[in-house]
Amino acid sequence: MEDRVLTRAGHSCEFCGSKELVALYEVPFSPASEADTHVAACQVCRDQLDGTASLSPDHWRCLNDAIWSPVAPVQVVAWRMLHKLKSESWAQDLLDIAYLEDTVKAWGEAGLVDLDREPTLDCNGVALSAGDNVHLVKDLNVKGAGFTAKRGTPVRNISLSDNPLHIEGRVNGTRIVIIAAYTKKS
Ligand SMILES: [Zn+2]
């Protein structure tokens, strides 16, 4: 996996292009259905992503390019970082024009919530609880398990997750993490 990501990245930071101390960074709050949950980032970027170093807004001007990356986890990190920086007018401007597929945007939003207080909501904003039954409101490609869970598939006796935007449940006998907003309480 490391080789694959580093090859994809050309052994450069997928944000600023630096080749200094490039290593993998796992995107927080990645849904289990995503095969690619890591990005390659240089030490300067990684330290600011994980909060080890304070944010240097000008360093992230590189997001002008990174937000258009074809690589979903790169888009997710870029989009979340633009949210953190949106007091900078250039960052807000970039957020306004950024385009993310719905699933990528949901992934990005999963990292923006306050974990302690957010309820887990279905597609209609109805709060979900452990033990509820739901069904899927869109087809989900479960990449790790190699099948597509079809829209309408029931998921019984769900569990909540540490991440309020996710639930867990069994589909086709496999326990998977599902984005709560892609489900409807039955
Ligand atoms: Zn970098």
Residues whose N, C-alpha, C, O or C-beta is under 5 A from the ligand:
A	BS01	ZN	C13 F15 C16 G17 S18 A41 C42 C45
